[in-house]
Amino acid sequence: MFNGLNFSDWCEQIQFHLGVMGLDLSLRVEKLATITDTSNDDEKNIHDAWEKSNRLSLMFMRMSVANNIKFALPHTESAKKFMKFVGERSQTTDKSLAGTLMATLTTMKFDGM
């Protein structure tokens, strides 16, 4: 479960699980060109596989994010972009949040309750 502080572990787990399920295509390959009337069956199959991978990967990633931070994450159409955004956001948040929490914890006083 991604809680805002554990991006590297979360990312590794997500990539592993999606790889085991065979759904990591959308994380490894950029979105393919739009299917046209002249597209052959192989291109259509690859496009369908990428769309399925992207849709299920996004659902899986969103399900593994803590409820208290889901509202801050964007609704993207790409699993790869979602992963990138979460990574960029967590790197800046990790250090500042850790510093704030440490400062709060070291200045707290026990009030007897």
N, C-alpha and C positions, 0 to 999 in steps of 0.2 A: 504494500500500500504506500503510495507516494504521499508524504506528509509535508512537503515543502523543504525538507532538510536532507533528504536521502536520494537525490537525483541519480547519482552514479549507480547505486545499488538497484534502484527502481528501473533504470534504463537497461541495465544488464539482465534483470529478471524478465522484463517485457520482451526484449530481443530473444532471449532463450525460449520463452513460452510460445511466442509467435513463430519462431523457427521450428520448434517441435510440432506445432500444429500445421505447419506449411503455409502460414499466413504472412510471412515477412517480406513478400515480394514488393509491397508498396513502400517498405522502408529501404529496400536495396536499389530499386529502380524508380527513376522519375516517371511521372505520368506520361503515358504514351499518346501518340497523336490520335485525334478523333477518328472513329471508324467512318468510312465512306462506302458508297456503293461498289467501289472498285477494290475494297479491301478483301484479301483472301481469307480462308478459314483459319489459318494459323494466326494471323493478325487479330481476327475477331476473338479467338480463344484466349490469346495473351491479354487482350484488352479486358475481357470478361474476368479473367483470373486476377488482374491487377485491381479492377473495381471491387471485386469481392474481398480481396486482401485488404484494401484500403478501408472499406466500410467496417469490416470486422475488427481490424486493428484499432481503428478509432474508438469503437465501442469498448473493446477490451482495455485500452488505455484509460478512457474516461471512468470505467468501472473501478479501476485500481487507484484512483485519486481520492484522497480524503474529502469528505463532504464539505468541510469548512473552507477548503480552498478551490473547490470546483467553480465557484462563481467568478473567480479572478482569471480563469483560463478561457481563451477565445474558442469560439466554435468555428473551427477550420474545416475545409473539405479535404485536407490531406493529412494522413497520419504522420508523414515525414515532417511537415511543417509544425504539427502539434508537438511532436517530440522536440524539435528544434526550439520552439517557443518556451516549452517547459524547462529545457536545459539552460537557455539564456536567462530566464527569469529566476531560476533556482540558484545560479551561481552568484548573482548579486544579492539575493535574499539570504543565502546561507551565511555569509560573513557578517552582514549587518544584523541579522536576527540573532545569531550566536552572540555577538558583542552586546546587544541589548539585553538578552536573557542573562548573560553573565553579570552585567552591571546591576541588574535588578536583583539577582540572587545574592550577590555579595553585599548589597546595602539593605536587605530585608532584616527586620527585627521581629523576634517572636513576641506576640502580644498575649500569650497565655491561653489562647482559645484553641 
